[in-house]
Amino acid sequence: MMKRLSTTQLVPGMTVAEDVLTYDRQLILPRGTVLTDKSIMKLDLYGILTISIENTDGSASSSLFPQEQAYLQRIKKDPVFPAFKKEYDLSVDFLQDNIQRVVKDNLPLDINELLKSTLRVLGIDRGRIGILDLLQNMREFDSSTFSHSINVALICNILAGWLKWNPQQIELATACGLLHDIGKLHIPRSIITKPGKLSAKELVIIQQHPVLGYQLLVSQSADEHICNAALMHHERCDGSGYPTGLKGNQIDPYAKLVAIVDVYDAMTATRVYRGPLCPFRVIELFEEEGFEKYEVSYLLSFMENVVNAYIQNPCLLSDGRNGNIIYINKDHLSRPIVQCGSEYVNLMEHPDLSVVSLL
């Protein structure tokens, strides 16, 4: 027996029941693979929504790295956290109410009002806490499509700024992130959570959420780039994405930006077996497998800015030592120099070591 699970329901220790393939039939995980945290992240990287697992009692500890929970608690105890969470929750509720009216009642879509509500979150005084840290921790409370959409919108805003896009382009990128997953609201939950093997028709329905989102946004006369971001955010530059296997310049530039942010937010989200994921672990997977799939200039800017935000941040190494990140190696962004007491550990020179958690 086997059952079909959303990637958000996967836990290390589960066994893959069927080969997991990309849209263009590239093998990601073979049947019989025992899932690890990294292989689950890899499914996110490839935009896989559901897989079949063997109907066994695969399990894992509640947290692979308990220190991640300590990091989460440190963010939550900061005085800026309640104000940020309050504005964030208001923004999620506003998005949900408005989008559901559009989808269910065919009411007009007011993108400007949705943007105003979303951008108010960025106006909250965050002190010294990074926006990415706060957004990761919001997903502990709400893992809905709407909270994910708010996260993607805000991180798209930040990435477009890092890329030095003009204010109009930054606002448009934010709107693209906000509405990229609107098509998921047309996918019956009974299909996403169905036990057992999905039919060919049901698999097609799941992979059609980009098309459904595109059709809805076109019917609402949304900007062409917003429509394309919904349609193309699962496309990959090497042609391995879906729904149509576009490559390189065939993919809208705004969709390329959304694709990076979409998968980053998915990989760093809190899961049932761990707290928010250390960004360095995500960056490592991007370095290993991301450059063929994502727009390189966008991805490099994103990774460099993310890791630079953690200079002087305490961290845990895979050998159990605590230290402070003091230097980022530009040739290998996931492997910084870490000061552990009086010792300086260059992870470029120690392939057996890695940063597993922020503290």
C-alpha positions as CSV (number, residue, x, y, z in Angstrom):
1,M,0.0,0.0,0.0
2,M,1.1,3.5,-0.6
3,K,-0.3,7.0,0.0
4,R,0.0,10.3,-1.7
5,L,1.3,13.2,0.5
6,S,1.9,16.9,-0.1
7,T,5.6,17.7,0.2
8,T,4.7,19.8,3.3
9,Q,3.6,16.6,5.0
10,L,6.8,14.6,4.4
11,V,9.0,13.6,7.3
12,P,12.5,12.1,7.2
13,G,12.4,8.3,7.4
14,M,9.5,7.9,5.0
15,T,10.2,5.8,1.9
16,V,9.4,6.9,-1.7
17,A,6.9,4.5,-3.3
18,E,7.3,5.6,-6.9
19,D,10.1,7.3,-8.9
20,V,9.8,11.1,-8.6
21,L,10.3,12.8,-12.0
22,T,10.4,16.3,-13.2
23,Y,8.0,17.6,-15.9
24,D,10.5,16.6,-18.6
25,R,10.9,13.1,-17.0
26,Q,14.2,13.8,-15.3
27,L,14.6,11.5,-12.2
28,I,14.8,13.4,-8.9
29,L,14.4,10.6,-6.4
30,P,14.1,6.9,-7.3
31,R,11.6,4.5,-5.8
32,G,12.8,3.1,-2.4
33,T,14.6,6.3,-1.4
34,V,14.4,6.9,2.3
35,L,13.7,10.6,2.7
36,T,16.1,12.9,4.5
37,D,15.7,16.6,5.3
38,K,17.9,17.4,2.3
39,S,15.9,15.2,-0.1
40,I,12.7,16.9,1.0
41,M,14.3,20.3,0.4
42,K,15.3,19.0,-3.1
43,L,11.6,18.3,-3.9
44,D,10.9,21.9,-3.0
45,L,13.7,23.0,-5.2
46,Y,12.2,21.2,-8.2
47,G,8.7,22.4,-7.5
48,I,7.3,19.0,-6.7
49,L,3.9,19.3,-5.0
50,T,3.0,15.7,-4.0
51,I,4.7,12.3,-4.0
52,S,3.7,8.7,-3.2
53,I,5.2,7.2,-0.1
54,E,5.0,3.6,1.2
55,N,2.3,3.2,3.8
56,T,4.7,2.7,6.7
57,D,5.2,4.5,9.9
58,G,8.1,6.7,8.8
59,S,9.0,9.0,11.6
60,A,11.6,11.5,12.8
61,S,12.4,13.4,15.9
62,S,10.4,16.6,16.4
63,S,13.4,18.6,15.5
64,L,16.6,17.6,13.8
65,F,18.5,20.5,15.5
66,P,16.9,21.6,18.8
67,Q,19.1,24.8,18.5
68,E,16.8,25.9,15.7
69,Q,14.0,26.2,18.3
70,A,16.3,28.4,20.4
71,Y,16.8,30.7,17.4
72,L,13.0,30.8,16.9
73,Q,12.5,31.7,20.5
74,R,15.0,34.5,20.3
75,I,13.2,36.1,17.4
76,K,9.8,35.7,19.1
77,K,11.0,37.4,22.3
78,D,12.2,40.5,20.6
79,P,10.0,43.5,21.3
80,V,9.4,44.1,17.5
81,F,7.9,40.6,17.0
82,P,4.3,41.3,18.3
83,A,3.9,44.4,16.1
84,F,5.2,42.7,13.1
85,K,3.0,39.7,13.6
86,K,-0.1,41.8,14.1
87,E,0.4,43.7,10.8
88,Y,1.4,40.5,9.0
89,D,-1.8,38.7,10.2
90,L,-3.9,41.6,9.1
91,S,-2.3,41.4,5.7
92,V,-2.9,37.7,5.3
93,D,-6.5,38.0,6.4
94,F,-7.1,40.9,3.9
95,L,-5.5,38.9,1.1
96,Q,-7.6,35.8,1.9
97,D,-10.9,37.6,2.1
98,N,-10.3,39.5,-1.1
99,I,-8.9,36.6,-3.2
100,Q,-11.7,34.3,-2.1
101,R,-14.3,36.8,-3.2
102,V,-12.6,37.0,-6.5
103,V,-12.4,33.2,-7.0
104,K,-15.8,32.3,-5.6
105,D,-17.9,35.3,-6.5
106,N,-16.1,36.5,-9.6
107,L,-15.7,40.0,-8.0
108,P,-13.1,42.5,-9.5
109,L,-9.5,42.1,-8.3
110,D,-8.1,45.3,-6.8
111,I,-4.4,44.7,-7.0
112,N,-3.5,48.2,-5.7
113,E,-5.4,47.7,-2.4
114,L,-3.8,44.3,-2.0
115,L,-0.4,45.8,-2.5
116,K,-1.0,48.6,0.0
117,S,-2.0,46.1,2.7
118,T,1.0,43.9,1.9
119,L,3.6,46.7,1.9
120,R,2.4,48.0,5.3
121,V,4.2,44.9,6.7
122,L,7.5,46.3,5.4
123,G,6.8,49.6,7.1
124,I,6.9,48.1,10.6
125,D,10.1,49.0,12.6
126,R,12.0,45.7,12.8
127,G,15.0,47.0,14.8
128,R,18.0,44.8,14.0
129,I,16.0,41.7,13.0
130,G,16.1,40.8,9.4
131,I,12.8,40.6,7.4
132,L,13.7,37.0,6.2
133,D,14.0,35.8,9.8
134,L,10.6,37.3,10.8
135,L,8.9,35.9,7.7
136,Q,10.3,32.4,8.4
137,N,8.8,32.5,11.8
138,M,5.4,33.7,10.6
139,R,5.1,30.3,8.8
140,E,5.2,28.6,12.3
141,F,1.8,30.1,12.9
142,D,0.2,29.9,9.4
143,S,1.3,27.6,6.6
144,S,-1.5,28.6,4.2
145,T,-1.3,29.5,0.6
146,F,-2.1,33.1,1.7
147,S,0.8,33.4,4.2
148,H,3.1,31.9,1.7
149,S,1.9,34.4,-0.9
150,I,2.6,37.3,1.5
151,N,6.1,36.0,2.2
152,V,6.9,35.6,-1.5
153,A,5.5,39.1,-2.2
154,L,7.7,40.7,0.4
155,I,10.8,38.8,-0.5
156,C,10.3,39.6,-4.2
157,N,10.1,43.2,-3.1
158,I,13.5,42.9,-1.3
159,L,15.2,40.9,-4.1
160,A,14.0,43.4,-6.8
161,G,15.6,46.1,-4.6
162,W,18.8,44.1,-4.4
163,L,18.8,43.9,-8.2
164,K,18.4,47.7,-8.3
165,W,15.1,47.6,-10.2
166,N,13.3,50.9,-10.4
167,P,10.3,51.6,-7.9
168,Q,7.7,50.7,-10.5
169,Q,9.4,47.4,-11.3
170,I,9.8,46.6,-7.5
171,E,6.1,47.2,-7.0
172,L,5.2,45.0,-9.9
173,A,7.5,42.3,-8.7
174,T,5.7,42.5,-5.3
175,A,2.4,42.0,-7.0
176,C,3.7,39.1,-9.0
177,G,4.8,37.4,-5.8
178,L,1.5,38.1,-4.1
179,L,-0.7,36.5,-6.8
180,H,1.6,33.8,-8.2
181,D,-0.2,30.9,-6.5
182,I,-3.8,32.1,-7.0
183,G,-4.5,29.1,-9.2
184,K,-4.1,26.7,-6.2
185,L,-7.5,27.9,-5.0
186,H,-9.0,26.1,-7.9
187,I,-7.4,22.7,-7.0
188,P,-9.7,20.5,-4.9
189,R,-8.1,19.7,-1.5
190,S,-9.4,16.2,-2.0
191,I,-6.9,15.7,-4.8
192,I,-4.0,17.2,-2.9
193,T,-4.6,15.0,0.2
194,K,-6.0,11.9,-1.6
195,P,-4.6,8.6,-0.2
196,G,-3.2,6.1,-2.7
197,K,-2.1,6.7,-6.2
198,L,-3.5,9.7,-8.1
199,S,-5.0,9.1,-11.5
200,A,-3.4,10.6,-14.6
201,K,-6.3,13.1,-14.7
202,E,-5.7,14.1,-11.1
203,L,-1.9,14.6,-11.7
204,V,-2.8,16.9,-14.6
205,I,-5.1,18.9,-12.5
206,I,-2.5,19.5,-9.8
207,Q,0.1,20.6,-12.4
208,Q,-2.5,22.9,-13.9
209,H,-2.6,25.4,-11.0
210,P,-0.3,27.8,-12.9
211,V,-2.6,27.7,-16.0
212,L,-5.7,28.2,-13.8
213,G,-4.0,31.2,-12.1
214,Y,-3.1,32.7,-15.4
215,Q,-6.6,32.3,-16.8
216,L,-8.1,34.0,-13.7
217,L,-5.7,36.9,-13.8
218,V,-6.1,37.4,-17.5
219,S,-9.9,37.5,-17.0
220,Q,-9.2,40.3,-14.4
221,S,-7.1,42.3,-16.9
222,A,-4.0,42.0,-14.6
223,D,-0.7,43.2,-15.9
224,E,1.0,40.8,-18.4
225,H,3.9,40.2,-16.0
226,I,1.6,39.3,-13.1
227,C,-0.3,36.8,-15.4
228,N,3.0,35.3,-16.6
229,A,4.4,35.0,-13.1
230,A,1.4,32.9,-12.2
231,L,1.8,30.8,-15.3
232,M,5.6,30.4,-15.3
233,H,6.8,30.3,-11.7
234,H,7.3,26.6,-11.9
235,E,9.2,26.8,-15.2
236,R,13.0,26.3,-15.0
237,C,15.7,27.8,-17.2
238,D,16.9,24.3,-18.2
239,G,13.4,23.3,-19.4
240,S,12.7,20.9,-16.6
241,G,9.7,22.9,-15.2
242,Y,6.0,22.9,-15.9
243,P,3.4,23.5,-17.3
244,T,5.0,23.8,-20.7
245,G,8.8,23.2,-20.2
246,L,9.9,26.7,-21.2
247,K,13.6,27.5,-21.2
248,G,15.8,30.5,-20.6
249,N,14.5,33.7,-22.3
250,Q,11.1,32.1,-23.0
251,I,10.4,32.6,-19.3
252,D,9.1,36.1,-18.1
253,P,11.8,37.8,-16.1
254,Y,9.3,38.5,-13.3
255,A,8.5,34.8,-13.2
256,K,12.2,33.9,-12.9
257,L,12.4,36.2,-9.8
258,V,9.3,34.7,-8.3
259,A,10.5,31.2,-8.9
260,I,13.6,31.7,-6.7
261,V,11.7,33.3,-3.9
262,D,8.9,30.8,-4.1
263,V,11.2,27.8,-3.6
264,Y,13.3,29.6,-0.9
265,D,10.2,30.3,1.2
266,A,9.1,26.7,0.7
267,M,12.4,25.2,1.8
268,T,12.9,27.5,4.8
269,A,9.3,27.0,6.1
270,T,8.7,25.3,9.5
271,R,8.0,21.6,9.1
272,V,6.4,19.1,11.5
273,Y,9.9,17.7,12.3
274,R,11.9,20.9,12.6
275,G,11.8,24.6,13.1
276,P,12.7,27.2,10.5
277,L,15.5,26.0,8.3
278,C,19.0,27.6,8.5
279,P,19.5,29.7,5.3
280,F,23.0,28.3,4.8
281,R,21.5,24.9,4.2
282,V,19.2,26.3,1.6
283,I,22.0,28.2,-0.1
284,E,24.1,25.0,-0.2
285,L,21.3,23.3,-2.2
286,F,21.0,26.3,-4.5
287,E,24.8,26.1,-5.1
288,E,24.7,22.4,-5.9
289,E,21.6,22.3,-8.1
290,G,20.2,25.8,-8.7
291,F,22.4,27.5,-11.3
292,E,21.0,25.5,-14.3
293,K,17.4,26.0,-13.2
294,Y,17.3,29.6,-12.1
295,E,18.4,32.9,-13.6
296,V,22.0,33.1,-12.5
297,S,22.3,36.8,-12.0
298,Y,19.1,36.8,-9.8
299,L,20.2,33.8,-7.9
300,L,23.7,35.1,-7.1
301,S,22.3,38.4,-5.9
302,F,19.8,36.7,-3.7
303,M,22.2,34.3,-2.2
304,E,24.9,36.9,-1.6
305,N,22.5,39.3,0.2
306,V,21.0,36.5,2.3
307,V,24.2,35.2,3.6
308,N,25.8,38.6,4.1
309,A,22.9,39.4,6.5
310,Y,24.3,36.8,8.9
311,I,27.8,38.1,9.4
312,Q,28.5,38.1,13.1
313,N,25.6,35.9,13.8
314,P,26.1,33.0,16.2
315,C,25.8,29.5,14.6
316,L,26.1,25.8,15.2
317,L,28.5,23.7,13.2
318,S,27.8,20.1,12.2
319,D,30.5,18.8,14.7
320,G,28.6,20.4,17.6
321,R,30.8,23.5,18.1
322,N,29.3,27.0,18.4
323,G,30.8,30.0,16.8
324,N,30.3,33.3,15.0
325,I,30.1,33.8,11.3
326,I,32.8,36.3,10.5
327,Y,33.4,36.1,6.8
328,I,31.5,35.0,3.7
329,N,33.5,33.1,1.0
330,K,32.1,34.5,-2.3
331,D,33.2,31.4,-4.2
332,H,31.2,29.2,-1.9
333,L,28.5,31.2,-0.2
334,S,27.2,28.4,2.0
335,R,30.7,27.8,3.5
336,P,31.8,30.9,5.5
337,I,34.6,31.3,8.0
338,V,33.4,30.7,11.5
339,Q,35.2,31.8,14.7
340,C,35.0,29.2,17.4
341,G,36.7,30.6,20.5
342,S,40.3,31.4,19.4
343,E,40.0,29.2,16.3
344,Y,39.0,30.4,12.8
345,V,37.3,27.6,10.9
346,N,37.2,28.1,7.1
347,L,34.5,25.7,5.9
348,M,36.0,25.9,2.4
349,E,38.9,23.9,3.8
350,H,36.7,21.5,5.8
351,P,34.2,19.8,3.4
352,D,33.1,17.5,6.3
353,L,31.7,20.5,8.2
354,S,28.8,22.8,7.6
355,V,26.6,25.4,9.3
356,V,23.5,23.5,10.4
357,S,21.7,26.1,12.5
358,L,21.7,29.8,13.4
359,L,21.7,30.5,17.2
